[in-house]
Amino acid sequence: MSTIKRIFQLAAVFIFLIFGCKSTGTISGDVALVEIPAIIPAPTEANWGSGQFIIPENNTICYNSGAKISAEWLQHLLQAAKINSEVTSGDTCGNWNIILDSSLQDLGEEGYALSITNTGVSLKSATETGLFYGIQTLRQFMPAGVENASAEKVPALRNVEIKDSPKYSWRGSMVDMARSFFGIDYLKRHVDRMALYKLNRLHLHLTDDQGWRIEIKSKPKLTEIGGKSAVKDGNSGFITQEEYIELQDYALARNIVIIPEVDMPGHVYAALVSYPELNCAENSNINPKKATPPDLYSGYEVGWSRFCLEDEKTYDFVSEIVGELAKITKGPWIHLGGDEIEDPRYEEFVVKADSIVRHYGKTSIGWEEVTKAEVDGSLISQNWNGKTKSIVDVKIIESICSNFYLDHANFPGQENTLNWCKPDGVSIKNVYDFKTNNPNVIGVEAPVWTEHVTNDAMMDDRFWPRLAAVAEIGWSQDSNRNFEDFITRLKKHENRLRNMGIRFHPSPEIDWVTKSKVMVDPGNVYAGFEVKN
């Protein structure tokens, strides 16, 4: 054999060994470098590498003591991404390592550290909540098809070192179920969507003039009568206590706490028509008389009904309702409402109602007007217009209507939207531009009131994609926020939103690929998923 021929043969063998062999996860020559994923909310720190972890045919998820549930969440995600994996216990014994480490106190209650190198993935946190959020970040590394089981196998993950924790502890949305009813199926879908974007509070507005939506077994007429009404063209109905508990468990598994609101002392006609004895003589507490018992109410106007505050039996009723609600509420908060009412006994009522809530072991939340009264310092004020002159120093949830009332139009003139707070609507940029330096602020929450929102598609349109902006300003530090960068990342979530079945509004700030709202086999990778204890 000639020397030249021998050289060519050796060269051929060398090329085959370098480029022809199956990758083991440490050589990336046979897989194109994957792009940096569009993560929402933006992480606190993210240092992206130029390499990648090539995912092998078989994988091991290794979890240490206390992290078993997190390992199951991760394995379910990998299965959806067509990544074969087995789960085992130990310390860093796999190429996917889930580590619960109580010493990582600098990450806080919800923070996590995620490391992706050429050899594998390491996720660490001081809490199971932090591990869960790290997995939601990994979920955004995966193609949108993981949401509805249409994903092709994931070849690789980009190298990165992420250290992440939220700006605010309260990152929420509110569904008004009182004017038009939304049932547990939609609420579960909403919870699944919230979890992806690290939102952690779901406020349910359960009672108002137009309807009473939560079963109170000691006062059955509240749902037998008050549950039958709704706003014009809206849906009536209510959730049972068993459904309420089921929804809370579903949400808590996804690190979301449900906050029930029973609005009082105004916005109470559904209660007054159910139990007319709560009214003052000649219904003097109803003014103007938009409706009087036994007629139900389906109008839009508010601020005309109130409890009979001069009658002591009103407080017996409030105590009975709050006490029963407290027993079935797993979170620490009960929302008392308290907005849009003028009455000489208003401040007296608020102080007593707050005391009742604390008596039953819960913390009160109220719309900002409640801070006109000498309430307990533990109460949380939910600001919606910022005009109330508070006489107490309390923690604050920001829901300023010009930034967060998502029942307002996505664009000027959108049909079936309100405009009383901001006539040209609340754009996604209006949401994203919110900032505050108030040290009492514990977070942000975006409500959707349902005077004109009467079906699932309309609710989706109001929440999304603006709720993704709420998630980012609730989680990400101001220094990490940039609107142009956000909408660039959000555009890359289009298929994910679509695959999750969200009929989102195609915000004009974003150059969406398609404006179609038709969904094909919508899903959610964690819809209905239950971890094994």
C-alpha positions in Angstrom: 0.0 0.0 0.0 1.4 3.4 -1.0 2.1 5.9 1.7 -0.3 8.4 0.2 -3.2 5.9 0.1 -2.5 5.0 3.8 -2.7 8.7 4.7 -6.1 9.0 3.0 -7.4 6.0 4.8 -6.3 7.3 8.2 -7.8 10.7 7.5 -11.1 9.0 6.6 -11.2 7.1 9.9 -10.4 10.3 11.8 -13.2 12.2 10.1 -15.6 9.4 10.8 -14.7 9.3 14.5 -15.1 13.1 14.9 -18.3 13.6 12.8 -19.9 10.2 12.3 -20.2 8.9 15.9 -23.3 9.4 18.0 -23.0 12.3 20.4 -22.7 11.4 24.1 -23.8 14.9 25.2 -20.3 16.3 25.5 -19.6 16.7 21.8 -21.8 19.1 19.8 -20.5 18.7 16.3 -23.5 16.8 15.0 -26.2 19.2 16.3 -26.5 22.8 15.3 -26.2 25.3 18.1 -29.7 26.0 19.5 -30.8 29.6 19.9 -31.2 31.3 23.3 -34.8 30.7 24.5 -37.2 33.6 25.0 -37.8 33.4 28.8 -40.8 35.3 30.4 -40.5 36.7 33.0 -36.9 37.8 32.3 -34.5 36.1 34.9 -32.6 38.2 37.4 -29.2 36.9 36.1 -28.7 34.8 33.0 -25.2 34.2 31.5 -25.5 32.4 28.2 -22.7 30.1 27.0 -21.7 29.3 23.4 -22.0 25.6 24.0 -24.9 23.2 24.6 -26.0 20.1 26.3 -26.9 17.5 23.6 -29.6 15.4 25.1 -28.7 11.7 24.9 -31.1 8.8 24.1 -31.5 7.9 27.8 -31.5 10.3 30.7 -31.5 10.1 34.5 -33.3 12.6 36.7 -31.5 12.5 40.1 -33.2 14.1 43.1 -32.0 14.5 46.7 -34.1 14.4 49.9 -37.2 16.4 49.7 -37.2 17.0 45.9 -39.1 13.9 44.7 -42.2 15.9 43.7 -40.1 18.3 41.7 -38.4 15.4 39.9 -41.9 14.2 38.9 -42.8 17.6 37.5 -39.6 17.5 35.5 -40.1 14.0 34.2 -43.6 14.8 33.0 -42.1 17.8 31.1 -39.3 15.6 29.5 -41.9 13.0 28.5 -43.9 15.7 26.7 -40.7 16.7 24.9 -40.1 13.1 23.9 -37.0 12.8 26.1 -36.6 9.4 27.7 -35.8 9.6 31.4 -35.9 7.6 34.6 -36.1 9.0 38.1 -33.8 8.0 40.9 -32.8 9.4 44.3 -29.3 10.5 45.2 -26.9 13.4 45.1 -25.9 14.5 41.6 -26.2 11.0 40.2 -27.8 11.8 36.9 -27.5 14.2 34.0 -30.6 16.0 35.3 -30.0 16.9 38.9 -32.7 18.3 41.2 -31.3 19.6 44.4 -33.2 21.0 47.4 -30.7 22.9 49.6 -32.0 24.9 52.6 -28.7 26.8 52.7 -29.5 28.7 49.5 -31.3 31.4 51.5 -30.0 34.1 49.2 -32.5 32.8 46.6 -35.4 33.5 48.8 -38.7 31.6 49.1 -39.3 31.3 45.3 -35.8 31.7 43.7 -33.7 29.0 42.0 -30.4 28.5 40.3 -30.3 26.7 37.0 -27.1 25.5 35.4 -26.9 23.9 31.9 -23.5 22.7 30.8 -22.3 20.3 28.1 -22.8 17.4 30.4 -26.2 18.1 31.9 -28.7 20.1 33.9 -28.5 21.1 37.5 -31.4 22.8 39.3 -31.1 24.0 42.9 -33.3 25.9 45.3 -34.0 26.3 49.0 -37.6 25.4 48.5 -39.9 23.2 46.4 -41.5 26.3 45.1 -38.2 27.5 43.7 -37.6 24.2 42.1 -41.1 24.4 40.5 -40.3 27.8 39.0 -37.0 26.6 37.7 -38.8 23.8 35.9 -41.2 26.4 34.4 -38.1 28.1 33.0 -36.9 24.8 31.6 -40.3 24.4 30.0 -39.6 27.5 28.0 -36.4 25.9 26.6 -38.7 23.3 25.1 -40.6 23.8 21.8 -44.1 25.0 21.9 -45.4 21.6 20.9 -44.8 20.2 24.4 -48.0 21.9 25.3 -50.3 19.9 23.1 -48.1 16.7 22.5 -47.0 17.9 19.0 -43.3 18.5 19.8 -40.5 16.9 18.0 -37.7 15.4 20.1 -35.6 18.2 21.6 -32.0 17.8 20.4 -30.1 20.1 22.8 -30.3 22.9 25.4 -28.2 26.0 25.3 -25.6 26.4 28.0 -26.5 28.9 30.7 -26.0 29.9 34.3 -29.3 31.4 35.7 -29.8 32.8 39.2 -33.4 34.0 39.5 -35.8 35.2 42.2 -38.9 37.5 42.1 -39.1 41.2 42.8 -42.5 40.9 44.4 -44.1 38.1 46.5 -47.6 38.9 45.1 -48.1 38.3 41.3 -51.7 37.9 40.6 -54.8 38.0 38.4 -58.4 38.4 39.3 -61.5 36.8 37.7 -64.8 38.5 38.4 -67.2 35.5 38.6 -70.0 37.5 40.1 -71.3 39.4 37.2 -70.9 36.5 34.8 -70.0 33.1 36.1 -66.9 31.2 35.1 -66.7 27.6 36.2 -64.0 25.4 37.6 -62.9 24.0 34.2 -62.0 27.4 32.9 -60.4 28.4 36.2 -58.1 25.3 36.2 -57.0 26.2 32.6 -56.3 29.7 33.8 -54.2 28.3 36.8 -52.2 26.2 34.4 -51.4 29.2 32.2 -50.6 31.4 35.2 -48.1 28.8 36.5 -46.0 28.9 33.3 -45.4 32.6 33.8 -44.7 32.3 37.6 -47.9 34.1 38.7 -48.9 33.0 42.2 -52.1 34.6 43.3 -55.6 34.0 41.9 -58.2 36.4 43.3 -61.9 35.3 42.8 -64.5 38.1 43.0 -67.3 35.8 44.1 -70.2 38.1 45.1 -71.7 41.3 43.8 -75.1 42.8 42.9 -75.5 40.5 39.9 -74.7 37.1 41.6 -73.5 35.0 44.5 -71.0 32.3 43.3 -69.8 30.4 46.3 -71.8 27.8 48.3 -72.4 28.7 51.9 -74.1 25.7 53.5 -75.5 27.6 56.4 -77.1 30.1 54.1 -78.3 28.0 51.1 -80.5 30.7 49.6 -77.4 32.7 48.6 -76.8 30.2 45.8 -80.3 28.9 45.4 -81.5 32.5 44.6 -78.4 34.7 44.3 -76.7 32.1 42.1 -79.5 32.3 39.5 -78.8 35.9 38.4 -76.1 37.4 36.2 -75.4 40.5 34.2 -77.3 40.9 31.0 -76.2 38.2 28.5 -74.0 36.7 31.2 -73.9 33.3 32.8 -75.4 32.3 36.1 -74.2 29.6 38.4 -72.0 28.9 41.4 -69.2 26.6 42.6 -69.8 24.2 45.4 -67.6 24.0 48.4 -66.2 20.7 47.2 -65.3 22.3 43.8 -63.7 25.3 45.6 -61.5 22.9 47.7 -60.6 21.0 44.5 -59.6 24.2 42.7 -57.5 25.3 45.6 -55.7 22.0 45.8 -55.1 22.1 42.0 -53.7 25.7 42.3 -51.6 25.0 45.4 -49.9 22.1 43.6 -48.8 24.8 41.1 -47.8 27.3 43.8 -50.9 29.5 43.3 -53.0 30.6 46.3 -56.7 31.3 45.8 -58.0 34.5 47.4 -61.8 34.6 47.8 -63.6 37.9 47.8 -67.0 38.5 49.4 -67.7 42.1 48.6 -69.2 44.2 51.4 -70.8 46.4 52.7 -71.8 47.5 49.2 -72.3 45.5 46.0 -74.5 43.1 48.0 -77.8 42.9 46.2 -77.4 39.2 45.5 -77.3 38.6 49.2 -80.2 41.1 49.9 -82.5 39.4 47.4 -81.6 36.0 48.8 -82.2 37.0 52.4 -84.6 40.1 52.3 -84.6 40.3 56.1 -81.1 41.8 55.8 -82.6 45.0 54.4 -83.5 48.0 56.4 -87.2 49.0 56.7 -88.7 49.9 53.3 -85.5 48.8 51.7 -83.9 52.2 52.6 -80.5 50.7 52.1 -81.2 50.3 48.4 -80.8 53.7 46.8 -81.5 54.2 43.9 -83.7 51.2 43.7 -82.2 49.5 40.6 -84.0 46.3 41.9 -85.8 45.3 45.1 -86.6 41.8 46.4 -87.8 39.4 45.0 -86.6 40.7 41.6 -83.1 39.7 40.5 -80.7 42.2 39.0 -78.9 42.0 35.6 -77.8 45.6 35.1 -74.4 47.1 34.9 -74.6 49.9 37.5 -73.0 49.6 40.9 -72.9 51.6 44.1 -76.6 51.5 44.9 -76.9 48.6 47.4 -75.5 48.2 50.8 -76.0 46.2 54.0 -78.3 47.7 56.7 -75.3 48.9 58.8 -77.4 50.1 61.7 -78.8 46.6 62.3 -76.7 44.2 64.4 -78.0 41.2 62.6 -75.9 42.4 59.6 -72.7 41.5 61.6 -74.1 38.1 62.6 -74.6 37.4 58.9 -71.1 38.6 58.0 -69.6 36.5 60.8 -71.4 33.4 59.7 -70.3 33.9 56.1 -66.7 34.7 56.9 -66.5 31.9 59.4 -67.7 29.2 57.0 -65.5 30.6 54.1 -62.5 30.7 56.4 -62.9 27.0 57.2 -62.7 26.0 53.5 -60.1 28.5 52.4 -56.6 27.1 52.5 -54.7 30.4 51.9 -54.2 33.0 54.6 -56.4 35.7 53.0 -60.0 36.7 52.7 -60.9 39.8 50.6 -63.7 42.0 52.0 -64.2 44.2 49.0 -65.2 47.6 50.6 -65.2 49.8 47.5 -67.6 52.3 46.0 -69.9 53.1 49.0 -70.7 56.2 51.0 -72.3 55.6 54.3 -71.8 57.3 57.7 -71.2 53.9 59.3 -68.8 52.7 56.6 -65.6 53.0 58.7 -67.2 51.3 61.7 -68.3 48.4 59.4 -64.8 48.0 57.9 -63.1 47.9 61.3 -65.6 45.3 62.6 -65.4 43.2 59.4 -61.6 43.2 59.6 -61.8 42.1 63.2 -64.2 39.2 62.2 -61.7 38.0 59.5 -58.9 38.0 62.0 -61.0 36.2 64.6 -61.3 33.3 62.1 -57.5 33.2 61.6 -57.3 35.0 58.3 -55.7 38.2 57.1 -58.0 40.8 55.5 -57.6 42.4 52.1 -59.8 45.3 50.9 -60.0 47.8 48.1 -58.1 50.9 49.0 -61.2 52.8 50.4 -60.9 50.5 53.5 -57.8 52.4 54.6 -60.0 55.4 55.4 -60.8 53.4 58.6 -58.6 52.5 61.5 -58.1 48.9 60.4 -55.5 46.6 61.8 -52.0 47.0 60.5 -52.1 43.4 59.1 -54.7 44.3 56.5 -53.6 44.6 52.9 -54.9 47.4 50.7 -55.6 46.8 47.0 -55.1 50.1 45.2 -57.3 50.6 42.2 -57.4 54.3 41.6 -54.8 55.7 44.0 -57.0 58.5 45.2 -57.9 57.3 48.8 -56.4 59.3 51.7 -55.2 56.5 53.9 -55.0 56.9 57.6 -53.1 53.6 58.2 -49.7 52.2 57.2 -50.4 48.9 55.5 -49.0 46.7 52.8 -50.3 47.4 49.3 -51.2 45.4 46.1 -51.0 47.6 43.1 -54.0 47.2 40.7 -54.1 50.7 39.4 -56.9 50.7 36.8 -54.9 52.6 34.1 -52.2 49.9 34.1 -54.0 46.7 35.3 -57.7 46.7 34.6 -57.7 44.3 31.7 -61.5 44.5 31.2 -60.5 47.8 29.5 -59.8 47.7 25.8 -56.6 46.2 24.2 -56.9 49.0 21.7 -59.0 52.1 21.4 -62.6 51.3 20.6 -62.5 47.6 21.2 -66.0 46.2 21.5 -67.4 44.8 24.8 -64.8 46.6 26.9 -65.0 49.3 29.6 -63.3 52.7 29.3 -64.2 54.7 32.4 -60.7 54.6 33.8 -58.7 55.0 30.5 -60.8 55.9 27.5 -58.2 54.8 24.9 -57.7 51.4 26.6 -54.9 49.7 28.5 -52.3 48.6 26.0 -49.7 46.0 26.7 -47.2 48.9 26.9 -49.4 50.6 29.5 -49.2 47.5 31.6 -45.4 47.1 31.1 -44.6 50.7 31.9 -45.9 50.5 35.5 -43.3 51.3 38.1 -43.5 52.2 41.8 -41.0 53.1 44.5 -43.4 52.7 47.4 -41.8 50.3 49.9 -45.2 49.1 51.1 -46.0 47.5 47.8 -45.9 43.7 47.9 -46.9 43.1 44.4 -49.2 43.6 41.4 -52.6 42.1 40.3 -54.6 42.4 37.1 -58.4 42.2 37.3 -60.9 41.4 34.6 -64.4 42.6 35.5 -67.1 40.8 33.6 -69.9 43.3 32.8 -69.1 42.6 29.1 -67.0 39.4 29.4 -69.3 36.5 29.1 -67.4 33.6 27.7 -64.1 31.8 27.8 -62.8 33.3 24.5 -63.6 36.9 25.7 -61.8 36.2 29.0 -58.7 34.9 27.2 -58.7 38.0 24.9 -58.7 40.3 27.9 -56.1 38.5 29.9 -53.6 37.5 27.2 -51.0 38.5 26.2 -51.2 41.4 28.7 -51.0 39.0 31.7 -47.6 38.0 30.5 -46.5 41.6 30.9 -48.0 41.6 34.4 -46.0 38.5 35.2 -42.7 40.2 34.1 -43.2 43.3 36.1 -44.1 41.3 39.1 -41.1 39.0 38.8 -38.3 40.8 37.0 -36.2 43.6 38.5 -36.7 47.0 36.9 -33.1 46.9 35.6 -33.9 43.8 33.6 -37.0 45.2 32.0 -37.0 46.6 28.5 -40.2 46.8 26.5 -38.7 46.2 23.1 -36.9 43.2 24.3 -40.1 41.9 26.0 -42.2 42.1 22.9 -39.4 40.4 20.9 -39.5 37.5 23.4 -43.3 37.5 23.6 -43.6 37.1 19.8 -41.6 33.8 20.2 -44.4 32.7 22.6 -47.0 32.9 20.0 -47.1 29.2 19.2 -47.0 28.3 22.8 -50.0 30.5 23.6 -51.8 29.1 20.6 -51.0 25.5 21.5 -52.3 26.1 25.0 -55.6 27.1 23.5 -55.5 30.7 24.5 -57.6 32.9 22.3 -55.2 35.8 22.9 -55.6 39.3 21.5 -53.0 40.0 18.7 -51.6 43.1 20.3 -50.7 45.6 17.6 -47.3 46.3 19.3 -46.2 42.8 18.1 -45.7 41.5 14.6 -47.5 38.3 15.1 -47.0 35.5 12.5 -50.8 35.0 12.2 -53.8 36.8 13.7 -55.9 33.6 13.5 -57.5 32.6 16.8 -58.3 29.1 15.6 -56.8 26.4 17.9 -55.8 22.9 16.8 -55.7 20.3 19.5 -55.0 22.9 22.3 -53.5 21.6 25.5 -51.1 22.3 28.4 -48.3 20.1 29.4 -49.5 20.1 33.0 -53.2 20.2 32.4 -54.7 17.8 35.0 -51.3 16.6 36.1 -51.1 15.3 39.7 -47.9 14.5 41.4 -47.6 11.3 43.5 -47.0 11.9 47.2 
